[in-house]
Amino acid sequence: MNYNWNWHIFWEAAPGGETYFQTLLWGLAWTVGTAVLSWILALAMGTLMGVMRTVGAPWARRIGACYVELLRNVPLLVQMFLWYFVFPELVPSGLGNAIKQIPPPWGIFVPAVLCLGFYTSSRVAEQVRAGIESLPPGQRMAATALGLTQRQAYRYVLLPTAFRIILPPLSSELLNLIKNTSVAFTIGLFELVGAARSMQEFSFQVFETFAMATLFYLLLNLVVVFCMTRIERRLAVPGFIGLNRGGQQS
């Protein structure tokens, strides 16, 4: 089979008046927006649940454990469908109808952010828990001896150190989240994969389209890796995660 390569396709007009390259840029913008908001939600809920899994109250530990096991053991694609198709049917009819009437793309964007945020938060929660439990018991005791409440001990002593320790796995989770935004294409979000599919269906230039989409993902993730590596080096805790002279983690 002969394939007609056409790398100039990106500058040709797409349906709607924009070029195909602009179409992919819009998809990239939706990918970035979805990833950023989902990451904020994941950090907030993941921190809360991670802390709940390390406090002394048994009920808090059970809630945190149930949250983590439920969300991280159900496939992301299934959760995406549940948030988009099932959730509006479970809430009171007035609220469900209001959710269904949210115009696109926001009616698709919001469920995608919620799904990705809560799914990722279950993984972040385990990392926060592991980071807190890796700290020497003396830190918690010292905070108590200084007269800090449990909330103050977590806020000023335990969490700042734990986050500096778990920055490398958090970086990996952020990269996974960026790639997982492609699942939102299944419910109709016009993110990067959705834009690429739209372009190849109209232009029939499959290889060029997905080569450019791959390049966008690669560049975006490399920017994240660069930024997170600099943050990790700046905040590395001596004795926990340090950097050798070659700049590698040890």
Secondary structure, 3 states (H helix, E strand, C coil): CCCCCCHHHHHCECCCCCEHHHHHHHHHHHHHHHHHHHHHHHHHHHHHHHHHCCCCCHHHHHHHHHHHHHHHCCCHHHHHHHHHHHHHHHCCHHHHHHHHCCCCCHHHHHHHHHHHHHHHHHHHHHHHHHHHHCCCHHHHHHHHHCCCCHHHHHHHHHHHHHHHHCHHHHHHHHHHHHHHHHHHHHHCCCCHHHHHHHHHHHHCCHHHHHHHHHHHHHHHHHHHHHHHHHHHHHHCCCCCCCECCCCCEC
